[in-house]
Amino acid sequence: MFTPVRSRIRTAALALSAITALALGATATTGAAAAPAAAKQGPTSVAYVEVNNNSMLNVGKYTLANGGGNVFDIAVIFAANINYDTSAKAATLYFNENVQRVLDNAATQIRPLQQKGIKVVLSVLGNHQGAGFANFPSQQAASTFAKRLSDTVAKYGLDGIDFDDEYAEYGNNGTGQPNASSFVYLVSALRANMPDKIISLYNIGPAASRLSYGGVDISSKFDYAWNPYYGSWQVPGMALPKSKLSPAAVEIGRTSQSTAANLARRTVSEGYGVYLTYNLDGADRSADVSAFTRELYGSDAHYTP
């Protein structure tokens, strides 16, 4: 049986740090225009990076031996948190010291990837405090949190937001249980705030099963959705075209190369458009990466330290 979800180190995510307060109307930090990436035919490849332990720059160190295109198209900063302010009785956006460091140093940690043509999105994750994407008490509360997310994207010049509804521990601190409306309100407001940015779904948790409310189905508001169980094949159960779904999910260095290759082969043969990877670290993982790039793109992966 495969191991579900992620073998994450949570200590830094719970470290003492000030709750992030974003000024409304924050000005975007803009980088140089992205250089066109070398042409690459095949699925979109995604790399989650645990920034508590590893550098975002690792994502840009892999290119295809044939043609020189980027192996990875999307880099995910893992992870900010949705926390609960017990005084205000409201969800708040929180960055631990490692996530904050990446954002504060966007010029050296984010822009180099974007200049290669790699999109950089911020994952947001529960933090054991009762606040989650599925239990906002009102539409206004959901819209307020959506504004915090879109302000973050604008302030740091990011390419979007990824939702991961784990570890919320709904009910803690007197918070409500998941309701039908919250995630629909949240995603609808976020899409209205940033119509041209990425919104992706790590397809797990109460929010992932609450995509429709009041005649509104938010499935089409997502750019991508992916399987959350590494080493397995599971098609996300939402109404998106195959080009936006990743049924395959691998943890680099832990999922075997043969499994990664088989999942990549199936991605291509069944016509899916995304391939998800997790936990890219600073080691030379070209053998692990090549196992799936051969199937996805017909090329080995080259690692540049």
C-alpha positions as CSV (number, residue, x, y, z in Angstrom):
1,M,0.0,0.0,0.0
2,F,1.3,3.4,-0.9
3,T,1.9,6.0,1.8
4,P,-0.6,8.8,1.6
5,V,0.2,12.5,1.5
6,R,3.6,13.8,2.4
7,S,6.4,13.0,4.8
8,R,6.7,16.7,5.8
9,I,8.8,18.4,8.4
10,R,6.3,20.6,10.3
11,T,8.5,22.0,13.0
12,A,9.4,25.1,11.1
13,A,5.8,25.7,10.1
14,L,4.9,25.9,13.8
15,A,7.9,28.1,14.7
16,L,7.2,31.3,16.5
17,S,6.8,34.1,14.0
18,A,4.6,37.1,13.6
19,I,1.4,36.6,11.8
20,T,1.7,38.0,8.3
21,A,-0.4,41.1,7.8
22,L,-0.6,42.3,4.3
23,A,-1.5,45.9,3.5
24,L,-4.3,46.2,1.1
25,G,-3.3,47.4,-2.3
26,A,0.3,46.2,-1.9
27,T,2.5,47.0,-4.9
28,A,3.9,44.1,-6.9
29,T,7.6,43.4,-6.9
30,T,8.3,43.0,-10.6
31,G,11.2,41.1,-12.1
32,A,12.8,41.2,-15.5
33,A,10.7,39.8,-18.3
34,A,10.9,36.0,-18.6
35,A,13.2,34.7,-21.3
36,P,11.4,32.3,-23.6
37,A,11.9,28.7,-22.5
38,A,13.3,26.3,-25.0
39,A,10.5,24.5,-26.8
40,K,9.3,21.3,-25.1
41,Q,6.5,19.0,-26.2
42,G,4.7,17.1,-23.6
43,P,2.9,17.4,-20.2
44,T,3.4,20.2,-17.7
45,S,5.8,19.1,-15.0
46,V,5.3,20.4,-11.4
47,A,7.8,20.5,-8.6
48,Y,6.9,21.1,-5.0
49,V,9.9,22.3,-2.9
50,E,9.9,22.0,0.9
51,V,11.5,25.4,1.6
52,N,12.0,24.5,5.3
53,N,14.9,22.4,4.0
54,N,15.6,23.1,0.3
55,S,16.1,26.0,-2.1
56,M,13.6,27.0,-4.8
57,L,16.5,27.4,-7.2
58,N,16.8,23.6,-7.4
59,V,13.9,23.6,-9.8
60,G,15.8,25.6,-12.4
61,K,18.8,23.2,-12.3
62,Y,17.2,20.5,-14.6
63,T,17.0,20.8,-18.3
64,L,16.3,18.3,-21.1
65,A,19.4,16.8,-22.7
66,N,17.6,17.0,-26.0
67,G,16.8,20.6,-26.8
68,G,17.7,22.2,-23.4
69,G,14.1,22.9,-22.3
70,N,13.2,23.2,-18.6
71,V,12.2,19.9,-17.1
72,F,9.9,21.7,-14.7
73,D,7.3,24.2,-15.8
74,I,5.8,25.1,-12.4
75,A,7.6,25.4,-9.0
76,V,5.5,25.4,-5.8
77,I,6.7,27.1,-2.7
78,F,5.7,24.7,0.1
79,A,4.2,26.1,2.2
80,A,2.4,29.1,3.7
81,N,-0.3,28.4,6.2
82,I,-3.9,29.3,7.0
83,N,-3.8,30.1,10.7
84,Y,-6.5,31.2,13.1
85,D,-6.4,34.5,15.0
86,T,-8.2,33.7,18.3
87,S,-8.6,37.4,19.2
88,A,-10.1,38.4,15.9
89,K,-11.8,35.0,15.5
90,A,-10.7,34.9,11.8
91,A,-8.4,33.0,9.5
92,T,-5.1,34.7,8.7
93,L,-2.3,34.1,6.3
94,Y,1.0,33.0,8.0
95,F,4.5,32.6,6.7
96,N,7.1,30.7,8.7
97,E,10.6,32.1,8.7
98,N,11.6,29.9,5.7
99,V,8.7,30.9,3.5
100,Q,9.1,34.5,4.5
101,R,12.8,34.3,3.6
102,V,12.0,33.1,0.1
103,L,9.4,35.8,-0.4
104,D,11.6,38.6,1.0
105,N,14.4,37.4,-1.3
106,A,12.3,37.1,-4.4
107,A,15.0,38.8,-6.5
108,T,17.3,35.8,-5.9
109,Q,14.9,33.0,-5.1
110,I,11.9,33.5,-7.4
111,R,12.9,35.8,-10.3
112,P,15.7,33.5,-11.6
113,L,13.1,30.8,-12.1
114,Q,10.6,33.1,-13.7
115,Q,13.3,34.4,-16.0
116,K,13.8,30.8,-17.2
117,G,10.1,30.6,-18.0
118,I,9.2,28.7,-14.9
119,K,6.0,29.7,-13.1
120,V,6.3,30.1,-9.3
121,V,3.2,29.6,-7.1
122,L,2.6,29.6,-3.4
123,S,1.0,26.6,-1.7
124,V,-1.2,27.3,1.3
125,L,-1.7,24.6,4.0
126,G,-3.7,24.1,7.2
127,N,-1.7,24.5,10.5
128,H,-3.6,22.5,13.2
129,Q,-5.5,25.7,14.4
130,G,-9.0,25.0,13.1
131,A,-8.9,27.4,10.2
132,G,-9.3,25.9,6.8
133,F,-10.6,26.7,3.3
134,A,-13.9,25.0,4.1
135,N,-15.1,26.7,7.3
136,F,-15.3,30.4,6.7
137,P,-18.3,31.6,8.6
138,S,-19.5,34.0,5.9
139,Q,-18.9,35.0,2.3
140,Q,-17.2,38.2,3.5
141,A,-14.7,36.2,5.6
142,A,-13.9,34.0,2.6
143,S,-13.5,37.1,0.4
144,T,-11.2,38.8,2.9
145,F,-8.9,35.8,2.9
146,A,-9.0,35.7,-0.9
147,K,-7.8,39.3,-0.9
148,R,-4.9,38.4,1.4
149,L,-3.9,35.7,-1.0
150,S,-4.1,37.9,-4.1
151,D,-2.3,40.7,-2.3
152,T,0.5,38.2,-1.6
153,V,0.7,37.2,-5.2
154,A,0.8,40.9,-6.3
155,K,3.3,42.0,-3.6
156,Y,5.9,39.3,-4.3
157,G,5.4,38.9,-8.0
158,L,4.1,35.3,-7.8
159,D,2.3,33.4,-10.5
160,G,-0.5,32.0,-8.4
161,I,-1.9,30.1,-5.4
162,D,-2.1,26.3,-4.7
163,F,-4.7,25.0,-2.2
164,D,-3.8,22.1,0.1
165,D,-6.6,21.4,2.6
166,E,-4.6,19.2,5.1
167,Y,-3.9,19.7,8.8
168,A,-6.6,22.3,9.4
169,E,-8.0,20.2,12.3
170,Y,-11.5,21.8,11.8
171,G,-13.1,22.5,15.1
172,N,-10.0,23.5,17.0
173,N,-10.1,26.9,18.8
174,G,-13.9,26.8,18.5
175,T,-13.9,27.0,14.7
176,G,-16.7,25.5,12.6
177,Q,-16.8,22.2,10.8
178,P,-16.6,22.2,7.0
179,N,-19.5,23.8,5.2
180,A,-20.7,23.7,1.7
181,S,-20.2,27.3,0.7
182,S,-16.8,28.4,2.0
183,F,-14.5,27.0,-0.7
184,V,-16.8,28.1,-3.5
185,Y,-16.8,31.6,-2.1
186,L,-13.0,31.6,-1.6
187,V,-12.1,30.4,-5.0
188,S,-14.6,32.5,-6.8
189,A,-13.3,35.6,-5.0
190,L,-9.7,34.7,-5.7
191,R,-10.3,34.1,-9.4
192,A,-12.1,37.4,-9.7
193,N,-9.1,39.1,-8.0
194,M,-6.5,37.4,-10.2
195,P,-8.1,36.3,-13.5
196,D,-4.8,35.6,-15.2
197,K,-2.9,33.8,-12.4
198,I,-2.7,30.1,-11.6
199,I,-5.0,28.5,-9.1
200,S,-4.3,24.8,-8.4
201,L,-5.7,22.2,-6.2
202,Y,-3.9,19.5,-4.2
203,N,-6.9,17.2,-4.4
204,I,-7.4,16.3,-0.8
205,G,-9.4,17.3,2.3
206,P,-12.9,18.6,2.9
207,A,-12.5,21.6,0.5
208,A,-11.7,19.3,-2.4
209,S,-15.1,17.6,-2.1
210,R,-17.0,20.9,-1.8
211,L,-16.7,22.4,-5.2
212,S,-20.3,23.3,-5.9
213,Y,-22.7,25.5,-4.0
214,G,-25.8,27.6,-4.9
215,G,-25.6,26.7,-8.5
216,V,-22.0,27.6,-8.8
217,D,-19.4,24.9,-9.7
218,I,-15.8,26.2,-9.2
219,S,-14.1,23.3,-11.0
220,S,-13.5,25.5,-14.1
221,K,-11.9,28.2,-12.0
222,F,-8.9,26.0,-11.4
223,D,-6.0,25.8,-13.8
224,Y,-4.8,22.4,-12.5
225,A,-5.6,19.6,-10.0
226,W,-3.4,16.8,-9.0
227,N,-3.4,13.5,-7.2
228,P,-2.1,13.8,-3.6
229,Y,-0.9,10.3,-3.1
230,Y,2.8,9.7,-4.1
231,G,3.7,6.6,-6.0
232,S,0.1,6.1,-7.2
233,W,-2.3,6.8,-10.0
234,Q,-5.5,8.6,-9.1
235,V,-7.5,10.8,-11.4
236,P,-8.7,13.9,-9.5
237,G,-12.5,13.8,-9.5
238,M,-13.4,17.1,-10.9
239,A,-14.7,18.5,-14.1
240,L,-11.5,19.6,-15.8
241,P,-10.0,18.5,-19.1
242,K,-7.3,15.9,-19.1
243,S,-4.8,18.6,-20.0
244,K,-5.2,20.2,-16.6
245,L,-5.1,17.0,-14.5
246,S,-2.2,15.0,-13.0
247,P,-3.3,11.5,-12.0
248,A,0.4,10.7,-11.4
249,A,2.3,11.8,-8.3
250,V,5.8,10.9,-7.3
251,E,8.1,11.8,-4.4
252,I,11.5,12.3,-5.9
253,G,14.1,10.1,-4.2
254,R,11.4,7.9,-2.5
255,T,9.2,6.8,-5.4
256,S,11.1,4.2,-7.3
257,Q,12.4,5.1,-10.7
258,S,10.5,2.2,-12.3
259,T,7.2,3.5,-10.8
260,A,8.0,7.1,-11.8
261,A,8.6,5.8,-15.4
262,N,5.4,3.7,-15.4
263,L,3.3,6.7,-14.2
264,A,4.9,9.0,-16.8
265,R,4.3,6.4,-19.5
266,R,0.6,6.1,-18.5
267,T,0.3,9.9,-18.3
268,V,1.3,10.1,-22.0
269,S,-0.6,7.1,-23.2
270,E,-3.9,8.2,-21.5
271,G,-3.6,11.8,-22.7
272,Y,-3.2,13.6,-19.4
273,G,-1.4,17.0,-19.4
274,V,0.3,17.3,-16.0
275,Y,2.9,15.3,-14.0
276,L,3.3,16.1,-10.3
277,T,6.5,15.7,-8.3
278,Y,7.2,16.5,-4.7
279,N,10.2,17.2,-2.5
280,L,12.9,18.2,-5.0
281,D,16.0,18.7,-2.9
282,G,19.5,19.9,-3.5
283,A,21.1,16.6,-4.5
284,D,21.8,15.6,-8.1
285,R,18.5,13.8,-8.8
286,S,19.1,13.5,-12.5
287,A,18.7,9.7,-12.5
288,D,15.3,10.0,-10.7
289,V,14.2,12.8,-12.9
290,S,15.4,11.2,-16.1
291,A,13.2,8.1,-15.3
292,F,10.1,10.2,-16.0
293,T,11.5,12.7,-18.5
294,R,12.4,9.9,-20.9
295,E,8.7,8.9,-21.0
296,L,7.2,12.4,-20.9
297,Y,9.6,14.1,-23.3
298,G,11.8,11.5,-24.9
299,S,15.0,12.8,-23.2
300,D,17.2,12.4,-20.2
301,A,17.4,15.2,-17.7
302,H,20.6,17.2,-17.3
303,Y,21.5,18.6,-13.8
304,T,23.5,21.8,-13.5
305,P,24.8,22.5,-10.0
